[in-house]
Amino acid sequence: METTDLLKIASEHGSPIYVYNSEKMISQYKRLQNAFQKVKHLRLHYAVKALSNISVLKLFNSLGSALDTVSIQEVKLGIKAGVPAQKIIYTPNGVSVEELEEAVKLGVQINIDNLIILEQFGTKHPKVPVCIRINPHVMAGGNTNISVGHIDSKFGISIHQMPHILRIVENTGMHINGIHMHTGSDILDIEVFLHAAEILFDAAENFKDLEFLDFGSGFKVPYHENDIETNVEELGEKLSKRFNEFCKSYGRDLTLAFEPGKFLVSEAGFFLAKVNVVKQTTSTVFAHIDSGFNHLIRPMFYGSKHEIENISNPNAKKRFYSVVGYICETDTFANNKMITEINEGDILAFKNAGAYCFSMASNYNSRYRPAEVLWYNGEAHLIRKRETFEDLIHNQIEISLETNVVESV
Ligand SMILES: Cc1ncc(COP(=O)(O)O)c(C=O)c1O
């Protein structure tokens, strides 16, 4: 997929628009598979939350990927995309018992992350195999919003509560078939990950009928040239060796599972937005795009930095710009960044826009959510239409109100 293809997509389908390169998704999937080729049974669950378009789910299904889901709606999307329920792990956090029951009916792998639910669930469904999400209390992840394994985190059952887990399992006679952890996103230090893995191995020793160990995800991807990324090859080498040793001592070949989201789709995505206004002020030059944090919230939510390129004018001289949106609050995508000269009407491409971008988009300011395009087999395929005014009011109910205006004299 070339820059000219991106420009053509923007001119054909309008802006703002998300474009995903399936070739990059496929190569990232294979890279991870290769890194863990020494493991006999590897299962990669694509994390639906990162980018949940059904065509993307179908793409991963075609590669043989399993899915990681966190809501019943993600489960239903996965099943609709053709993924067998047994290949879907469902890891909710603080959901209602009714939602869990629905997941049981759909036949997905349940992953439980709190003691009360574990007890209730085991009492009601002792025969349904359950995975347990452990919190190893290892601090990993890019920032506090995406670091979830630490002591104050709401996720998982504390490793220190293992005696309680074992008591519940014994009392209910429930079947634990997997142990899970997810320490957070953007893990830089492989040693930290391996340390958390040791805690998982120790935890696993307590259960005799395991089928898999799920190490979650958190692989960091590069956001700019020379940026650091998780060395998945090195991690693959080290963790595979340790995992194989563990299987030997456990007495059975288990499945090693991961749940990558960002690693598989982040770099595949581009967000294209048009510059509506170039505004010179006394302090900077603002490039106002036809979008805002309603479509791409990561820079404001996580402080994430998406590289921005002016693909309409890539060879011009670079100048300083602050790229901002049209929202009625501060929505700064980039502050005084060097970008090739911007004119009104130019298309700016935001990189790393595959993961947690469209899936976090909203209708704030009553704007339409953008269209999405998948670049597949050398062609652009529209995989989501831009919303319309009808979509905005579709579920709204207008009630009749009495007119109660007091005429002023
Ligand atoms: C339980 C779980 N698994 C997998 C993921 C995917 O993480 P990443 O996108 O960093 O690969 C997340 C992300 O929040 C998660 O909470």
The ligand as a MOL file (V3000), in Angstrom:
LIG
                    3D

  0  0  0     0  0            999 V3000
M  V30 BEGIN CTAB
M  V30 COUNTS 16 16 0 0 0
M  V30 BEGIN ATOM
M  V30 1 C -6.7990 -9.0580 29.0480 0
M  V30 2 C -6.1490 -8.3780 27.8800 0
M  V30 3 N -5.5920 -9.1400 26.9070 0
M  V30 4 C -5.0010 -8.5660 25.8290 0
M  V30 5 C -4.9460 -7.1980 25.6700 0
M  V30 6 C -4.2900 -6.6270 24.4440 0
M  V30 7 O -3.1710 -5.8900 24.7700 0
M  V30 8 P -2.2520 -5.2310 23.6450 0
M  V30 9 O -3.1290 -4.4320 22.7560 0
M  V30 10 O -1.2610 -4.4250 24.3740 0
M  V30 11 O -1.6340 -6.3370 22.8660 0
M  V30 12 C -5.4850 -6.3730 26.6640 0
M  V30 13 C -5.4170 -4.9120 26.5440 0
M  V30 14 O -5.8630 -4.1320 27.3040 0
M  V30 15 C -6.1110 -6.9850 27.7930 0
M  V30 16 O -6.6610 -6.2480 28.7590 0
M  V30 END ATOM
M  V30 BEGIN BOND
M  V30 1 1 1 2
M  V30 2 1 2 3
M  V30 3 2 2 15
M  V30 4 2 3 4
M  V30 5 1 4 5
M  V30 6 1 5 6
M  V30 7 2 5 12
M  V30 8 1 6 7
M  V30 9 1 7 8
M  V30 10 2 8 9
M  V30 11 1 8 10
M  V30 12 1 8 11
M  V30 13 1 12 13
M  V30 14 1 12 15
M  V30 15 2 13 14
M  V30 16 1 15 16
M  V30 END BOND
M  V30 END CTAB
M  END
